Amino acid sequence: MKAKPQTEKPSLWVKSPVANLVRYVPSGIYFARVRVGGKLIRRTLKTDKLSVAQLRLGDFVKVERRQAEARVETAKGKMTFGEVLATYQKQVESNVGLKPSAKVYRQKCIEALVRSWPGLVENDVRKISERDCLHWAADFGKRYSPSVFNNTVGTLRQVFKVAMSEGARYGNPAMVIKKAKIRQKILQLPERDEFLRLVETMENAHGWCSQDCADLVRFLAFGGFRKGEAAQITWADCDLEKKEIVVRGDPETGTKNWSIRRVPMIPDMSELLQRLRQARTDEPATSLVMKVRKCQKAIDSACKKLGIARITHHDLRHLFATLCIESGVDIPTVSRWLGHKDGGALAMKVYGHLRDQHSVNMAQRVTFSKVDGGKIIPSQTANLCKQ
């Protein structure tokens, strides 16, 4: 019998025009394939675009070579926490998936960690124990909020994770630290009449920017913007005919999700913008609508003078959402106006009690009895039930 000719199986990997870059045929995803320190490393770059893969390849090679150098130094002697921390900071800086604002916040967590733990940077990373971590956490938790505590603990864990990948230690001692429970803030928002008296008090404070501060408070409350978003809105973003405001993404100070959303103007917002525009007709469309970025001191002073609970810029965003829901706007719609990306889950968690109260109030309008001239007449069904 004649032997069947054997067909050669096609390769699953294809070389690319770029050195150290290969493509996995079934998925089309590019992988880095590079030899560092005598070890062949193949790692996905999570993209099927050659140009993107080429950019990520350069960052990947730099990180791997730095880690290889660090492993060599570790083998020669001890590795301090500061050396591991420097590697972690380089990884954060080269992470293309992190927003600039997130990188800044992580740096602040690092600074808080180093400042609150004397001698940490000089310590041999291998000799830091679980007991040391718990001792630091007990002191740090007393001085900072739960959210800052949790984020700083997360940073500490990441640094030790880098130490483990470098071969400087085998375990992560920071894992014994329990995250703090974050209690949901109880909203103490002003009533409608209190809000009106608040902005009036701010206007009559006789400061050089009293009117501008009062207008900022109105702008935040009437649109539900974040403070950073409001600071970026120009006249070109405000369409007074369509009655909507475009909130543009800004990785530094704008929207939290880097996205663009359109917020409809409520009547109060339309009136505010028309008044401001008529007073500033000479300004180009690129001019910022708000003349001040923040006014917390002015808000505090007015709240104290009126004897009402202190509110923040962000509380005005809550006030907008609250009044929208109380006016009958459904939570998913309010969530879109606020720029949430979770379909209303967060808004339901924060403002769900308002919907429940609204539901109770609406239930009082439902009756099986006939209504005649404002009087309720028992229905035949009700009479039958009595029998």
PyMOL commands that set and color helices and strands:
alter all, ss='L'
color gray80, all
select helices_A, chain A and resi 50-76+81-94+100-116+125-127+130-143+146-165+173-176+192-203+210-223+227-230+235-237+267-279+296-306+313-326+331-338+345-363+380-386
alter helices_A, ss='H'
color red, helices_A
select strands_A, chain A and resi 13-15+21-24+29-36+39-44+238-239+244-247+261-264+370-372+375-377
alter strands_A, ss='S'
color yellow, strands_A
deselect
rebuild
show_as cartoon
